[in-house]
Amino acid sequence: MTEPAPEILTVRPNMVHARLDVFLHSSYPTASRTYFQKLIKEGLVLVNGRIAKKSYRPEVGDEIEARLILDQEFELTPEPIS
């Protein structure tokens, strides 16, 4: 895995009333809610500079910082079939 890349989101009025993992999933739909629950559990998501809980419901103006874990790229080399 590569070094987590910080992503910062500010909660707008149309983004409230959902749990933090749901909020993050709606902001990054290619990643699963389970992925965001794992990040939250590992302390890689901060709300206003504090470690977040998955049950937290973002409020307007909250600053959410998520350190997204990116899979390390690798190259596959074919082997001869004998």
N, C-alpha and C positions, 0 to 999 in steps of 0.2 A: 504494500500500500504506500501511497505517496503522502507527503505532508498535508494535513487538512488545510483546505483553502477557505479563508473566512468570507462569508457572504453576509451582508447586513441589509435587513429589510425594515422599513418603518411601516407600522400598521396604519392603514387608512380606514375611514368610516365603513366602507363596504366590505371590510375584511374581519370584522369582529364577530363574536358569538360562537366561535368554534374553538375546540381544544387546540393546543399548540401543535400537536402532531398533524392534525387536520389542516390547520393553517399552512404549515410548511409543505404538506403534500399538495395543497392547491397552488402554492407558489412554484413548486417544482414537480409537476405531474408525472414526470418520467421515473421518479423514485417512489417507492411504496411508503405507506404510513408506517409499516413495521420498521423500515429503514430509519425513519425519523424518530420513532420511539426508542430505537437503539442509540441514536446520537444523543437524545435527551438523557437517557439512562446513564450514558458514559460521560455526561457533563460537557458535551461539545456544543450545547445550545445555551446561549445566555439571553436573558431578557433584561434590558436596561443595565447590563453589566453584571448581572447575578445569574448563577446557575439556575436553570429552569426546571420545573416539574412538568411531566406530561399532561397533568390535569389542568395546568394553567390555561386560562382563556385570555388571549391577547386583548388589550384595550387600545383605543385610538391613541396614536403617538408613541406607543411602545417601540423600542428599537430591539429587534431580534437579530442576534448574531449566531449564525450556524457555521460550524467548522465541518464542511462537507468532506467526507472521506472518499477519495477517488481510487478506483481500482488501478493498480499498477499495470501499465501496458507491458505486454510480453509478445515475443515472436515465437511462432511454432515452426519447427524445422522438420520436414518429413524425413522418415528413415526408410531405407530400402526394405522391401518385403522379400524374405528369403523363401 
